[in-house]
């Protein structure tokens, strides 16, 4: 029999794996957000790419400032002030990592009218950046086109193809868009190819990068303000020679028991299992976030994932991103080892107004690059 805490957990976390649900879901309040996340690691493990399209940028000082005011003001005062609390702040985040360090990072925020997305097919346009699902004789996948501003107003343009290998495991499962966090594991594995061009502000070529590797794509949405809702959030994924592993640990501020899941894909079959979760050897990064360097997840059928996250490749006051050594043992008892991407999100700091000016330095706006890389 499920306990009360287990029932609450299920209501607060909605999982799907559906290309059909990878569309945009219009919202009627400024707290709501939705993002499409893509990442990939190169074949030699030296390069990594992360691309995120957001209809409402959860790290934006404008998004968070507006929602802080929204929470404090009475309805009567809101109407009197005539403040537009339904305004959203779309953004594109692109990072290319080389040897465990960010080489090119663009976080560009746009005006609301520069965002458009389809409610019928997976596609999104933010400024001159877009992704869309396409089919070809050799398969189907996502086409990404990036045109972003870097620090010193350098221009980054990139094109990628995420050719799906493992995807769409639960195409008919209902997608809950009410008072729950929604996570859509759209593509657990993809063949990724792409090219990155970096030019200076006079359009002179500075660098060209050709990329080939293995990738991943998911989709998150919620109708609630992130810092008010999420206590902490840990996730990761890794591609092994014969399997894919994705884990997800999600805790809301009102919960005692987080949702912990371990997903494995082997021979085209997705296994979705609740998991135990053990943390060891804690450390703090330079911004003060405390995180575990060792994580162990074990399911009831004794599938085991060990995570060693000591290589921080990106950080801020509210999130960490790692290249992590991950070891997966399936029911055959044979351990597999590789490097994958893991992230830790602790959004409580987004409530603090004094951090806005620091965060703003890493965001490019009005067609210009950011002050800090």
C-alpha positions in Angstrom: 0.0 0.0 0.0 1.3 3.4 -0.9 2.0 5.8 1.9 0.7 9.4 2.0 4.2 10.7 1.1 4.4 8.3 -1.9 1.0 9.6 -3.2 2.2 13.2 -2.9 5.4 12.4 -4.7 3.4 10.9 -7.7 1.2 14.0 -7.8 4.1 16.4 -7.8 6.1 14.6 -10.6 4.8 13.6 -13.9 6.9 11.5 -16.3 6.5 10.8 -20.0 8.5 9.8 -23.0 6.7 11.2 -26.0 7.6 13.1 -29.1 4.0 14.1 -29.6 4.2 15.9 -26.2 7.4 17.6 -27.1 5.4 20.6 -28.3 4.8 24.0 -26.6 2.1 24.3 -23.9 0.8 27.9 -23.7 0.6 29.3 -20.1 -1.5 32.0 -18.5 0.8 33.2 -15.7 4.3 34.7 -15.3 5.5 31.9 -13.0 5.1 29.1 -15.6 8.1 28.0 -17.5 9.0 25.4 -20.2 12.3 24.4 -21.7 13.8 22.0 -24.2 17.2 20.6 -23.3 19.8 19.1 -25.6 23.3 17.8 -24.7 26.0 15.7 -26.3 29.5 14.3 -25.6 32.0 13.8 -28.4 33.3 10.4 -29.3 36.7 11.1 -27.7 35.2 12.6 -24.5 37.0 15.9 -24.9 34.1 18.0 -26.1 30.6 18.6 -24.8 27.7 20.7 -26.0 24.6 21.9 -24.1 21.7 23.8 -25.7 18.6 25.0 -23.9 15.6 26.8 -25.4 13.4 28.4 -22.7 10.1 30.2 -23.1 10.6 31.8 -19.6 14.2 32.0 -18.4 14.2 30.6 -14.9 17.5 32.3 -14.0 16.6 35.7 -15.3 16.6 38.5 -12.8 13.5 39.9 -14.6 11.6 36.6 -14.2 12.5 36.2 -10.6 12.1 39.9 -9.6 8.6 40.0 -11.1 7.5 36.9 -9.3 9.0 38.1 -6.0 6.8 41.3 -6.3 3.8 39.2 -7.4 4.0 37.2 -4.2 4.2 40.3 -2.0 1.6 42.6 -3.4 -2.1 42.2 -2.8 -4.4 41.7 -5.7 -5.9 45.2 -5.2 -2.4 46.8 -5.3 -1.4 44.8 -8.3 -4.4 46.2 -10.3 -3.7 49.7 -9.1 0.0 49.5 -10.2 -1.1 47.9 -13.5 2.0 45.8 -13.7 2.1 43.1 -16.4 2.7 39.9 -14.5 2.0 37.7 -17.5 5.2 38.9 -19.3 7.7 36.2 -20.1 11.4 36.2 -20.8 12.5 33.7 -23.4 16.1 32.8 -23.7 18.7 30.6 -25.5 21.5 29.1 -23.6 24.4 27.5 -25.5 27.7 26.2 -24.0 30.5 24.4 -25.8 33.0 22.7 -23.4 36.5 21.6 -24.3 38.5 19.4 -21.9 36.1 20.0 -19.0 36.0 23.8 -19.3 33.5 26.1 -21.0 35.1 27.5 -24.1 32.1 29.3 -25.6 29.1 30.3 -23.5 26.1 32.3 -24.7 23.1 33.1 -22.5 20.9 35.4 -24.6 17.6 36.7 -23.3 15.0 38.0 -25.8 11.8 40.1 -25.9 8.5 38.1 -25.6 7.6 38.8 -29.2 10.8 37.1 -30.4 9.5 33.7 -29.2 7.3 31.4 -31.1 6.6 27.7 -30.9 4.3 25.1 -32.2 1.5 23.4 -30.3 1.3 20.7 -32.9 4.8 19.6 -33.8 8.1 19.9 -31.9 9.6 23.3 -33.0 10.6 26.5 -31.4 12.1 29.9 -32.6 13.8 32.4 -30.3 15.3 35.3 -32.1 17.4 33.7 -34.9 17.7 30.4 -33.0 15.5 27.5 -33.6 15.0 23.8 -33.4 12.5 21.5 -35.2 11.8 17.8 -35.7 12.4 16.6 -39.2 12.2 13.3 -41.0 14.6 12.0 -43.7 15.1 8.7 -45.5 17.9 7.8 -43.1 15.7 8.5 -40.0 14.2 11.3 -38.0 15.7 13.8 -35.6 16.0 17.4 -34.4 17.6 20.1 -36.4 19.2 22.9 -34.3 20.3 26.3 -35.6 22.1 28.7 -33.3 23.0 32.4 -33.8 24.1 33.8 -30.5 26.1 36.6 -29.1 29.2 35.9 -27.0 31.3 38.2 -24.7 32.9 41.2 -26.6 30.0 40.9 -29.1 31.6 38.0 -30.9 29.2 36.0 -33.0 28.6 32.3 -32.7 26.7 30.3 -35.3 26.1 26.6 -35.1 24.1 23.9 -36.8 23.4 20.5 -35.3 21.5 17.3 -36.0 20.2 15.1 -33.2 19.4 11.9 -35.1 17.2 9.8 -32.8 18.4 6.3 -31.8 16.3 5.7 -28.7 13.1 7.8 -28.2 9.3 8.0 -27.8 8.9 5.1 -25.4 5.5 6.1 -24.0 3.8 7.9 -27.0 0.3 7.5 -25.6 0.8 8.3 -22.0 -1.2 11.4 -20.9 1.0 14.5 -20.2 -0.1 16.2 -17.0 0.2 20.0 -17.2 -1.5 20.9 -14.0 0.1 21.4 -10.5 3.0 19.0 -11.1 6.5 19.2 -12.6 6.5 17.5 -16.0 9.5 15.8 -17.3 9.5 14.3 -20.8 12.4 12.0 -21.6 12.0 12.5 -25.4 15.3 11.1 -26.8 17.5 9.0 -24.5 20.1 8.5 -27.2 20.9 10.3 -30.4 23.7 10.5 -33.0 24.8 14.1 -33.0 26.8 15.9 -35.7 27.4 19.6 -36.0 29.6 22.6 -36.7 30.3 25.7 -34.7 31.7 28.9 -36.2 32.9 31.9 -34.1 33.5 35.3 -35.7 34.6 38.6 -34.2 32.4 41.7 -34.2 33.6 42.5 -37.8 32.6 39.0 -39.0 36.2 37.8 -39.2 36.5 34.0 -38.5 38.1 33.2 -35.2 37.4 29.5 -34.8 35.6 26.5 -36.5 34.7 23.4 -34.5 33.4 20.2 -36.1 31.5 18.0 -33.6 30.4 14.3 -33.6 29.2 12.4 -30.6 26.3 10.9 -28.7 23.4 13.0 -27.4 20.3 13.3 -25.3 17.1 15.5 -25.3 14.4 16.1 -22.7 11.7 18.6 -22.0 10.5 20.2 -18.7 7.6 22.4 -17.8 5.8 23.6 -14.7 3.1 26.2 -14.0 4.7 27.3 -10.7 7.6 29.6 -9.8 10.8 27.5 -9.6 12.4 28.9 -6.4 9.2 28.5 -4.5 8.6 25.0 -5.7 11.8 23.0 -6.0 14.0 22.3 -3.0 16.7 20.5 -4.9 17.1 18.6 -8.1 19.8 16.1 -9.2 19.9 14.3 -12.5 22.3 12.7 -14.9 22.7 10.5 -17.9 25.3 8.3 -19.5 25.6 6.3 -22.7 27.3 2.9 -22.4 28.2 0.6 -25.3 25.0 -1.5 -24.9 22.8 0.6 -22.7 21.7 4.1 -21.6 21.1 5.2 -18.0 19.3 8.2 -16.8 18.6 9.1 -13.2 16.4 11.8 -11.7 16.0 12.9 -8.1 13.4 15.6 -7.6 12.4 17.2 -4.3 9.8 19.9 -3.8 10.0 22.4 -0.9 6.9 20.9 0.6 8.1 17.3 0.4 10.0 15.1 2.8 10.5 12.2 0.4 12.0 13.1 -3.0 11.1 11.3 -6.2 14.1 9.1 -7.2 14.0 7.2 -10.5 16.5 5.2 -12.5 15.7 4.7 -16.1 17.7 2.2 -18.3 17.4 1.5 -22.0 18.7 -1.7 -23.4 17.7 -3.5 -26.7 15.1 -0.8 -27.3 13.3 -1.4 -24.0 12.9 1.4 -21.4 12.8 0.2 -17.8 11.4 2.8 -15.3 12.2 1.9 -11.7 12.0 3.7 -8.3 15.4 3.7 -6.7 17.2 4.0 -3.4 19.6 6.9 -3.3 22.8 7.2 -1.2 25.2 10.2 -1.0 28.7 10.2 0.2 31.8 12.6 0.5 30.3 16.1 0.4 32.1 19.1 -0.9 31.4 22.8 -1.7 32.1 24.5 -5.0 33.4 28.1 -5.2 29.9 29.6 -5.0 29.1 27.7 -1.8 26.8 25.0 -3.1 27.2 21.7 -1.1 27.0 18.6 -3.3 27.8 14.9 -3.0 30.9 13.6 -4.8 29.6 10.0 -4.7 26.0 8.9 -5.5 24.7 5.3 -5.6 21.3 4.3 -6.9 19.9 0.8 -6.6 16.5 -0.5 -7.9 14.5 -3.5 -6.6 15.8 -5.7 -9.4 19.4 -4.8 -8.3 20.2 -2.6 -11.2 22.9 -0.3 -9.8 24.4 3.0 -10.9 27.4 4.5 -9.2 28.2 8.2 -9.9 31.5 9.9 -9.2 31.0 13.7 -9.7 34.3 15.5 -9.0 34.8 17.3 -12.3 32.7 20.5 -12.2 32.5 22.0 -15.7 30.0 24.8 -15.0 28.6 26.5 -11.8 26.7 29.4 -10.4 24.9 30.2 -7.1 22.1 27.9 -8.0 23.3 25.1 -10.2 26.3 22.8 -10.9 27.1 20.8 -14.0 29.6 17.9 -14.0 31.4 15.5 -16.2 30.9 12.4 -14.0 32.4 8.9 -14.1 29.4 6.6 -14.1 29.3 2.8 -13.6 26.2 0.8 -14.5 25.5 -2.8 -13.4 22.5 -4.4 -15.0 20.8 -7.7 -14.1 23.6 -9.5 -16.0 26.0 -8.5 -13.2 28.6 -7.0 -15.5 29.7 -3.4 -14.7 30.0 -0.9 -17.5 31.9 2.4 -17.1 31.8 5.7 -19.0 31.6 9.4 -18.6 28.3 11.2 -18.6 26.8 14.6 -17.7 25.2 15.2 -14.3 23.6 18.4 -12.8 22.6 19.7 -9.4 20.0 22.5 -9.1 19.4 24.3 -5.8 17.2 27.3 -6.8 16.6 28.8 -3.3 19.2 31.5 -4.0 17.0 32.8 -6.9 14.8 34.3 -4.2 17.6 36.7 -3.2 17.4 40.1 -4.9 21.1 40.9 -4.2 22.2 38.1 -6.6 20.4 39.7 -9.6 23.2 42.0 -10.6 25.7 39.2 -10.6 23.5 36.9 -12.6 22.8 39.7 -15.0 26.4 40.0 -15.9 26.3 36.5 -17.6 23.2 37.3 -19.7 23.3 39.0 -23.0 20.3 41.2 -23.9 19.1 43.5 -26.6 21.3 41.9 -29.3 24.6 42.2 -27.3 26.8 39.6 -25.6 27.1 39.3 -21.8 29.6 41.2 -19.7 31.0 38.0 -18.1 31.6 34.8 -20.1 
